[in-house]
Amino acid sequence: MAPGVLILAAFPPNLFSQSIQTNLELSSDYELKSGTSMAAPHVAGIAAMLKGAHPEWSPSAIRSAMMTTANHLDSTKKPIKDDNNWVATPLDMGAGHVDPNRALDPRLVYDATPQDYINLICSMNFTEEQFKTFARSSANYDNCSNPSADLNYPSFIALNPYSLEGNFTWLEQKFRRTLTNVGRGGTTYNVKIETPKNSTVSVSPRTLVFKGKNDKQSYSLTIRYIGDSDQSTNFGSITWVEEKGNHSVRSPIVTSPIIEVWGNED
């Protein structure tokens, strides 16, 4: 999420930007505008700044830095609210309000290579033509030896399925993630879990020890829905907190049960 309300932006001078009463229209080189078209340039500009400061970072690393350091609290340390003055969820604001200064030094990032995205596309059972639409080439279509829907992404969404074998039971959903230390020197992080309602969340290991810059450490996260079938969507997060420092790496969690609805048969 980025600033997007009443942003002073360049405006075509040949178009009318304001009017006085009904008979006088005014033009200007600038205009106060709102919407995604105002928020997106903020994020693009921050991404460009991060690439300039860290030219070795991949697009995935830049995205991770912006997401994991974003603020989910406002300037008064209270939860960010949505348009209806309700507490905003990850479905409203994503990872939170982007913080350029913190994104410059995230210490840990969730990185991903082009092959990771190919593996993701391979897991979706696309036709060759559909595959080419996303991959821009069909060269890798016959090389889907390691399909995986578990992209190394800085957030989690669990659409919890259930088993119809025997008693009704919710199935676990497992994720695996890898963090890369882009800071200097070794460091240790411990996990802090904010568990979504009606779910259990477990992380293993609960401590990650990085020996130095570019060291990678992996962990697994398991989510099980334990609520009833009310089809409610709930939210939580995990945060890796630096043991002897001020850095933290936060990822939102969204959970929702999958309920099959059977229609009447004629």
C-alpha positions in Angstrom: 0.0 0.0 0.0 1.3 3.5 -0.9 0.0 7.1 -0.7 -2.8 7.5 -3.1 -5.2 10.2 -1.9 -5.0 13.8 -3.0 -1.5 13.5 -4.5 -0.1 16.6 -6.2 0.7 15.3 -9.7 1.5 16.6 -13.2 -1.6 17.3 -15.3 -2.1 18.0 -19.0 -2.4 21.8 -19.3 -4.8 21.5 -22.3 -7.4 19.8 -20.1 -9.6 21.6 -17.5 -8.7 20.6 -14.0 -11.1 22.7 -12.0 -14.2 24.8 -12.5 -15.7 27.8 -10.8 -19.5 27.7 -10.6 -20.6 26.4 -14.0 -19.2 28.9 -16.6 -15.5 29.1 -15.7 -13.1 26.2 -16.2 -9.5 26.4 -15.2 -6.4 24.5 -16.4 -3.2 23.9 -14.6 0.1 22.0 -14.9 -0.7 20.2 -11.6 -3.7 18.6 -10.1 -4.6 16.8 -6.8 -5.5 13.2 -7.9 -6.4 10.0 -6.0 -6.4 6.3 -6.8 -4.2 3.4 -7.8 -2.6 5.6 -10.6 -1.2 7.8 -7.8 -0.1 4.9 -5.5 1.6 2.9 -8.2 4.2 5.6 -9.1 5.2 5.7 -5.4 5.9 2.0 -5.4 7.7 2.1 -8.8 9.9 5.0 -7.5 10.8 3.1 -4.4 11.6 0.0 -6.4 13.9 2.1 -8.6 15.6 3.6 -5.6 16.2 0.1 -4.1 17.6 -1.1 -7.4 20.0 1.9 -7.5 21.1 1.3 -3.9 21.4 -2.5 -4.4 22.0 -3.2 -8.1 22.6 -6.9 -7.3 19.1 -7.4 -6.0 16.6 -9.3 -8.2 13.0 -8.0 -8.7 11.8 -10.6 -6.2 14.3 -9.4 -3.6 13.1 -5.8 -4.1 9.5 -6.8 -3.8 10.3 -8.7 -0.6 12.2 -5.8 0.9 9.1 -3.5 0.4 6.6 -6.1 1.7 8.4 -7.4 4.8 9.3 -3.9 6.1 5.9 -2.4 5.4 3.9 -0.9 8.3 0.6 -2.6 9.4 0.2 0.1 12.1 -0.4 3.8 11.5 1.6 6.7 12.9 -0.1 6.4 16.3 0.9 2.7 16.5 -2.7 1.6 16.0 -4.0 -0.7 13.3 -4.5 0.9 9.9 -8.3 1.4 9.1 -10.1 0.9 5.8 -12.5 3.3 4.1 -15.3 2.1 6.5 -13.1 2.7 9.6 -12.8 -1.0 10.1 -9.3 -2.5 10.9 -7.7 -3.2 7.5 -6.8 -6.7 6.6 -4.2 -8.0 4.2 -7.0 -8.2 1.6 -7.4 -4.4 2.0 -3.8 -3.3 2.3 -1.5 -6.2 1.3 1.5 -6.3 3.6 0.9 -2.8 4.8 2.0 0.8 4.1 5.4 0.8 2.3 8.3 2.3 4.2 11.2 3.3 1.9 13.8 3.8 4.6 13.3 0.4 6.2 13.1 -1.2 2.7 16.7 0.0 2.0 17.9 -2.3 4.8 15.6 -5.3 5.3 18.5 -7.6 6.2 16.5 -10.7 5.1 14.7 -11.2 1.7 12.6 -13.9 0.1 14.3 -14.2 -3.3 13.1 -16.1 -6.3 14.7 -17.0 -9.7 13.0 -17.0 -13.1 13.1 -20.9 -12.9 11.0 -20.7 -9.7 8.3 -18.9 -11.7 8.6 -21.5 -14.5 8.1 -24.2 -11.9 5.0 -22.3 -10.6 3.5 -22.1 -14.1 4.3 -25.8 -14.6 2.2 -26.7 -11.6 -0.9 -25.1 -13.1 -1.5 -27.7 -15.8 -1.7 -25.1 -18.6 -1.7 -26.0 -22.3 1.4 -25.1 -24.3 -0.3 -22.0 -25.7 -1.4 -20.9 -22.2 2.1 -21.6 -20.9 3.6 -19.5 -23.7 1.3 -16.6 -22.7 2.8 -16.4 -19.3 6.4 -17.5 -19.9 6.7 -15.6 -23.2 8.2 -18.8 -24.7 7.3 -22.5 -25.0 11.0 -23.5 -24.7 10.5 -24.8 -21.1 7.1 -26.4 -21.7 8.6 -29.9 -21.9 11.0 -29.3 -19.1 8.6 -29.2 -16.2 10.5 -31.7 -14.1 10.1 -29.9 -10.8 6.6 -28.2 -10.8 5.9 -26.4 -7.6 3.0 -24.1 -6.5 5.0 -23.1 -3.4 6.7 -20.0 -4.7 9.2 -18.4 -2.3 6.8 -15.5 -1.7 6.7 -13.1 1.4 3.1 -14.0 2.4 0.9 -17.0 2.9 -2.7 -17.8 2.0 -4.2 -21.2 3.1 -7.4 -22.2 1.4 -7.8 -25.2 3.8 -9.3 -28.3 2.2 -11.0 -31.1 4.1 -10.9 -34.9 3.8 -14.0 -36.8 2.9 -12.4 -40.1 3.8 -13.9 -41.4 7.1 -14.7 -38.6 9.6 -14.8 -35.0 8.4 -11.3 -33.5 9.1 -9.5 -30.4 7.9 -6.2 -31.1 6.1 -3.0 -29.4 6.8 -1.4 -27.0 4.3 2.4 -26.8 4.3 4.7 -24.1 3.0 8.4 -23.9 2.6 10.3 -20.7 2.5 14.0 -19.6 2.2 15.4 -16.3 3.5 18.6 -14.8 2.3 20.7 -12.5 4.5 21.5 -9.4 2.5 23.0 -7.6 5.5 26.6 -7.7 6.7 27.9 -10.3 9.1 26.1 -13.1 10.9 22.8 -12.8 12.7 20.1 -14.8 14.5 16.4 -14.4 14.1 13.5 -15.9 16.2 10.0 -16.3 14.9 7.0 -14.6 16.4 3.6 -16.0 15.3 0.3 -14.2 15.3 -2.1 -17.1 14.8 -5.3 -16.5 12.7 -8.6 -17.3 14.4 -9.8 -20.9 14.0 -6.4 -22.1 12.9 -3.1 -23.5 14.2 0.3 -22.3 12.8 3.6 -24.1 13.4 7.0 -23.0 12.2 10.1 -25.2 12.1 12.8 -24.3 13.0 11.8 -21.4 15.2 15.3 -19.9 15.1 17.3 -19.1 12.0 21.1 -18.6 12.3 22.8 -16.8 9.4 26.6 -17.1 9.2 27.2 -14.1 6.9 26.1 -12.1 4.0 24.2 -14.1 1.3 23.8 -17.1 3.6 20.4 -18.8 3.1 18.2 -20.5 5.7 14.9 -22.3 5.1 11.9 -23.0 7.3 8.6 -24.8 7.0 5.2 -23.4 8.0 2.2 -25.6 8.6 -1.4 -24.2 8.9 -4.4 -26.3 10.0 -7.9 -25.0 10.1 -9.6 -26.1 13.3 -12.8 -24.1 13.2 -16.3 -25.0 12.0 -17.6 -24.6 8.5 -18.7 -21.0 8.8 -16.5 -20.1 5.8 -15.0 -17.2 7.6 -11.7 -15.7 6.5 -9.1 -14.9 9.1 -5.8 -13.2 9.3 -2.5 -13.4 11.1 1.3 -13.1 10.5 4.7 -14.4 11.2 7.6 -12.1 12.0 11.3 -13.0 12.1 12.8 -10.8 14.8 16.5 -10.1 15.0 17.9 -11.4 18.3 20.5 -8.7 18.8 19.3 -5.9 16.7 16.3 -3.8 15.5 15.3 -5.6 12.3 12.2 -7.6 11.7 10.8 -9.4 8.7 7.0 -9.7 8.7 4.7 -11.8 6.4 0.9 -11.7 6.5 -1.2 -14.9 6.7 -4.7 -15.4 5.3 -6.7 -18.5 6.0 -10.1 -19.6 4.8 -11.8 -23.0 4.6 -12.8 -24.6 1.3 -16.5 -25.6 1.5 -18.0 -27.5 -1.3 -21.6 -26.5 -2.1 -23.7 -29.3 -3.7 -26.6 -28.2 -5.9 -29.9 -30.1 -6.1 -29.9 -32.8 -8.7 -32.9 -33.0 -11.1 
